[in-house]
Amino acid sequence: MSSQGSSAAGQPARPPGVAPGDGPAPSAELLSASRRQLLLESAGIAISSGGFGLVYGLAARNAGFSPVEAMAMSVLVFAGASQFAAVGLVTGGLAWPGIVLLTALLNARHLLYSAALAPWFRTRSRARRASMAYVLTDESFALSIAHFQRLGHLDEPGYWIGAITSTYIPWNVMTAVGALLGGQIADPGRLGLDVVFPAAMAGLAVGLVTARRELVAAVVGAGVAVPLGLAIGPAAGIVAGGLLGPLAGMAVPTKRAATGRTGGPETPSDASREARLLADAEAAVDPRDEVGLP
């Protein structure tokens, strides 16, 4: 297999320096394998999203929201942790300007998600990007960015597949279940429903660590976010960790910089890399290994 020709999957190598989404489209085999992996990952995340939605529905009802109000908030706002915060603030009698300000701060991490996805979607119209922003969550970001990186190319249908199947449907369905159950479950935490979401996101984050830069960013981000979140509040911890972690990762020299190389590929050819990714994606969904959800 030539490093300048096509890969085993029939995909030509992407020229160095090509921006995300601008390179040649992935081969049909690679696209199919990556989407199957995306669906498998989405199925695991759907369990945590559903559990989180159930807890929100219960919390909203216990705070005095009607079933219609609780479900409408999930459908129209669709903001996860900010919905929990808003329910608590409404119950505490805080005026709406304060609720808007505090929930906006809690959702400030989405600015970082949007900045990371922007290079992939810059060729799309403003209206299409706005519609995709509506379903942007922690889960859809993690799933889609990993999917795009596997392909080396934008896959807009893949973004919707991950966002809708992993989060939007299970969140809203289980919100309705929790809202209708109402006060019948006094303490959802006793069932362990309050830990499924952070546990699933931790698993996704581990899967995204593929090199020194990602490892440094993850360690620094967690090291800043956790203590600051405990000392000041989750919103401050998320924003500070989300900013300082990537900055620390960017400060780590790449292999090319460390070895003083000024030209040529930094890693094995894109063609061989794609073949390896295809093999990994196929192995991840081998029917012989599918004995349960990850």
C-alpha positions as CSV (number, residue, x, y, z in Angstrom):
1,M,0.0,0.0,0.0
2,S,1.6,3.3,-1.1
3,S,1.6,6.2,1.3
4,Q,0.6,8.5,-1.5
5,G,-2.1,6.3,-3.0
6,S,-5.4,5.0,-1.8
7,S,-5.9,3.1,1.4
8,A,-7.3,-0.4,1.7
9,A,-10.7,1.2,2.1
10,G,-10.3,3.2,-1.2
11,Q,-9.8,6.6,0.5
12,P,-7.1,8.9,-0.9
13,A,-4.8,10.4,1.6
14,R,-5.7,13.9,2.8
15,P,-3.0,16.4,1.9
16,P,-1.2,17.9,5.0
17,G,-2.6,21.2,6.2
18,V,-6.1,20.6,4.9
19,A,-8.6,22.0,7.4
20,P,-11.2,19.7,9.0
21,G,-14.1,19.0,6.6
22,D,-12.2,20.2,3.5
23,G,-10.4,16.9,2.7
24,P,-11.7,14.2,0.4
25,A,-14.9,12.4,1.6
26,P,-14.3,9.1,3.5
27,S,-14.8,5.8,1.8
28,A,-18.1,4.1,2.1
29,E,-16.5,1.3,4.2
30,L,-15.0,3.7,6.7
31,L,-18.1,5.9,6.9
32,S,-20.3,2.8,7.6
33,A,-17.9,1.4,10.2
34,S,-17.6,4.7,12.0
35,R,-21.4,5.2,12.0
36,R,-21.9,1.7,13.5
37,Q,-19.5,2.6,16.2
38,L,-21.3,5.9,16.7
39,L,-24.6,4.1,17.2
40,L,-23.0,1.6,19.6
41,E,-21.6,4.5,21.7
42,S,-24.9,6.4,21.5
43,A,-26.8,3.3,22.9
44,G,-24.6,3.4,26.0
45,I,-25.0,7.1,26.4
46,A,-28.8,6.8,25.9
47,I,-29.0,4.8,29.1
48,S,-27.4,7.6,31.1
49,S,-29.4,10.3,29.4
50,G,-32.6,8.5,30.1
51,G,-31.7,8.1,33.8
52,F,-30.8,11.7,34.0
53,G,-34.0,12.7,32.3
54,L,-36.0,10.6,34.8
55,V,-34.3,12.3,37.7
56,Y,-35.1,15.7,36.3
57,G,-38.8,14.8,35.7
58,L,-39.0,13.6,39.4
59,A,-37.2,16.7,40.6
60,A,-39.5,19.1,38.6
61,R,-42.6,17.4,39.9
62,N,-41.4,17.5,43.5
63,A,-40.6,21.2,43.0
64,G,-44.2,21.9,42.0
65,F,-44.0,21.8,38.2
66,S,-47.0,20.3,36.4
67,P,-46.2,17.3,34.1
68,V,-46.9,19.6,31.1
69,E,-44.5,22.2,32.4
70,A,-41.7,19.7,33.2
71,M,-42.0,18.1,29.7
72,A,-42.3,21.4,27.9
73,M,-39.1,22.6,29.5
74,S,-37.2,19.5,28.3
75,V,-38.6,19.7,24.7
76,L,-38.1,23.5,24.3
77,V,-35.1,24.3,26.5
78,F,-33.3,21.0,26.3
79,A,-30.4,22.1,28.6
80,G,-29.8,19.2,31.0
81,A,-28.0,20.5,34.1
82,S,-29.3,24.0,33.5
83,Q,-32.9,22.6,33.8
84,F,-32.0,21.2,37.2
85,A,-30.5,24.5,38.3
86,A,-33.6,26.4,37.0
87,V,-36.0,24.2,38.9
88,G,-34.1,24.8,42.1
89,L,-33.9,28.5,41.5
90,V,-37.6,28.8,40.6
91,T,-38.5,26.9,43.8
92,G,-36.3,29.3,45.8
93,G,-38.2,32.2,44.4
94,L,-35.4,33.8,42.5
95,A,-36.5,36.5,39.9
96,W,-36.2,35.4,36.3
97,P,-33.2,37.7,35.4
98,G,-31.2,36.0,38.0
99,I,-32.3,32.5,36.7
100,V,-31.3,33.5,33.2
101,L,-27.9,34.8,34.3
102,L,-27.0,31.8,36.4
103,T,-28.1,29.2,33.9
104,A,-26.3,31.0,31.1
105,L,-23.1,30.8,33.2
106,L,-23.7,27.1,33.8
107,N,-24.0,26.6,30.0
108,A,-21.0,28.7,29.2
109,R,-19.1,25.4,28.4
110,H,-21.1,25.2,25.2
111,L,-19.1,28.2,23.9
112,L,-16.1,25.9,24.0
113,Y,-18.0,23.0,22.3
114,S,-19.1,25.4,19.6
115,A,-15.6,26.7,19.0
116,A,-14.2,23.1,18.7
117,L,-17.0,22.2,16.2
118,A,-16.9,25.4,14.2
119,P,-14.1,24.4,11.8
120,W,-16.0,21.3,10.8
121,F,-19.3,23.2,10.1
122,R,-18.0,26.4,8.7
123,T,-19.3,25.6,5.2
124,R,-22.8,25.1,6.4
125,S,-25.4,27.9,6.4
126,R,-26.1,29.9,9.6
127,A,-29.7,28.4,9.7
128,R,-28.4,24.9,9.6
129,R,-25.7,25.6,12.2
130,A,-28.4,27.1,14.5
131,S,-30.6,24.0,14.2
132,M,-27.6,21.8,15.1
133,A,-26.8,24.1,18.0
134,Y,-30.2,23.4,19.4
135,V,-29.3,19.7,20.1
136,L,-25.7,20.4,21.1
137,T,-25.0,18.8,24.5
138,D,-22.1,17.3,26.3
139,E,-22.9,13.9,24.9
140,S,-23.5,15.0,21.3
141,F,-20.3,17.0,21.3
142,A,-18.2,14.1,22.6
143,L,-19.8,11.6,20.2
144,S,-19.7,13.8,17.1
145,I,-16.1,15.1,17.5
146,A,-14.8,11.6,18.0
147,H,-16.8,10.5,14.9
148,F,-15.4,13.3,12.8
149,Q,-11.9,12.6,13.9
150,R,-12.2,9.0,13.0
151,L,-13.3,10.0,9.5
152,G,-11.1,13.1,9.1
153,H,-14.2,14.7,7.6
154,L,-17.5,16.2,8.5
155,D,-20.5,13.8,8.5
156,E,-23.6,16.0,9.2
157,P,-26.0,13.0,9.3
158,G,-23.7,11.4,11.9
159,Y,-24.0,14.5,14.1
160,W,-27.8,14.2,14.1
161,I,-27.6,10.4,14.7
162,G,-25.5,10.9,17.7
163,A,-27.5,13.9,19.1
164,I,-31.0,12.5,18.6
165,T,-30.4,8.8,19.6
166,S,-28.0,9.4,22.5
167,T,-29.7,12.3,24.2
168,Y,-32.8,14.1,22.7
169,I,-35.1,11.1,22.5
170,P,-34.2,9.3,25.8
171,W,-34.0,12.6,27.7
172,N,-37.5,13.6,26.7
173,V,-39.1,10.2,27.0
174,M,-37.7,9.6,30.5
175,T,-38.6,13.2,31.5
176,A,-42.2,12.4,30.7
177,V,-41.9,9.2,32.8
178,G,-40.4,11.0,35.8
179,A,-43.0,13.8,35.5
180,L,-45.9,11.4,35.4
181,L,-44.5,9.3,38.3
182,G,-44.3,12.5,40.3
183,G,-43.6,12.2,44.0
184,Q,-43.9,8.4,44.0
185,I,-40.0,8.1,44.3
186,A,-39.0,10.1,47.3
187,D,-35.2,10.0,46.9
188,P,-33.9,9.2,43.3
189,G,-30.3,9.2,44.6
190,R,-31.0,6.0,46.6
191,L,-31.4,4.2,43.3
192,G,-28.1,5.5,42.0
193,L,-29.7,7.5,39.2
194,D,-27.7,10.6,40.0
195,V,-24.3,9.0,39.0
196,V,-25.1,7.5,35.6
197,F,-24.6,10.7,33.7
198,P,-21.2,11.7,35.1
199,A,-20.0,8.1,34.8
200,A,-21.0,7.9,31.1
201,M,-19.3,11.2,30.3
202,A,-16.1,10.1,32.1
203,G,-16.1,7.0,29.9
204,L,-16.4,9.1,26.7
205,A,-13.7,11.4,27.9
206,V,-11.3,8.5,28.4
207,G,-12.0,7.4,24.8
208,L,-11.0,10.8,23.4
209,V,-7.5,10.7,25.0
210,T,-5.3,9.6,22.1
211,A,-2.1,11.5,22.6
212,R,0.0,13.5,25.1
213,R,-1.9,16.7,24.4
214,E,-5.3,15.2,25.1
215,L,-3.9,13.6,28.3
216,V,-2.4,16.8,29.6
217,A,-5.6,18.7,28.8
218,A,-7.8,16.1,30.6
219,V,-5.6,16.0,33.7
220,V,-5.2,19.8,34.0
221,G,-8.9,20.4,33.2
222,A,-10.0,17.9,35.8
223,G,-7.4,19.1,38.3
224,V,-8.8,22.6,38.0
225,A,-12.5,21.9,37.6
226,V,-13.0,19.5,40.5
227,P,-11.5,21.5,43.4
228,L,-12.8,24.8,42.1
229,G,-16.2,23.3,41.6
230,L,-16.2,22.1,45.2
231,A,-15.0,25.4,46.5
232,I,-17.0,27.9,44.5
233,G,-19.6,26.1,42.4
234,P,-19.9,23.7,39.4
235,A,-20.3,26.5,36.9
236,A,-17.0,28.1,37.8
237,G,-15.2,24.8,37.9
238,I,-16.5,23.7,34.4
239,V,-15.6,27.0,32.8
240,A,-12.2,27.3,34.4
241,G,-11.3,23.7,33.7
242,G,-12.6,23.9,30.2
243,L,-10.4,26.9,29.5
244,L,-7.2,26.0,31.3
245,G,-7.2,22.3,30.3
246,P,-7.0,22.9,26.5
247,L,-4.5,25.7,27.0
248,A,-2.2,23.4,28.9
249,G,-2.7,20.8,26.1
250,M,-1.8,23.3,23.4
251,A,1.4,24.1,25.3
252,V,2.7,20.5,24.9
253,P,5.0,20.3,21.9
254,T,4.0,18.0,19.1
255,K,6.2,15.2,17.9
256,R,7.3,17.3,14.9
257,A,8.3,20.2,17.1
258,A,10.0,18.0,19.6
259,T,12.2,16.3,17.0
260,G,12.9,19.5,15.0
261,R,11.3,18.3,11.8
262,T,10.0,21.0,9.5
263,G,8.3,18.9,6.8
264,G,6.7,15.7,6.0
265,P,4.0,13.9,7.9
266,E,4.1,13.9,11.7
267,T,2.7,10.4,12.0
268,P,2.3,7.5,9.5
269,S,0.5,8.4,6.3
270,D,-3.2,9.3,6.3
271,A,-3.9,6.2,4.2
272,S,-2.4,3.8,6.7
273,R,-4.0,5.7,9.6
274,E,-7.4,5.4,7.9
275,A,-6.9,1.7,7.4
276,R,-6.0,1.3,11.1
277,L,-9.1,3.3,12.1
278,L,-11.3,1.2,9.9
279,A,-10.0,-2.0,11.4
280,D,-10.5,-0.6,14.9
281,A,-14.0,0.5,14.1
282,E,-14.9,-2.9,12.6
283,A,-13.5,-4.7,15.6
284,A,-15.5,-2.4,18.0
285,V,-18.7,-3.7,16.5
286,D,-17.7,-7.3,15.8
287,P,-21.0,-9.3,16.4
288,R,-19.0,-12.0,18.2
289,D,-18.0,-9.4,20.9
290,E,-21.4,-7.9,21.3
291,V,-22.4,-9.4,24.6
292,G,-23.8,-6.3,26.1
293,L,-23.6,-2.5,26.2
294,P,-20.2,-0.9,27.0
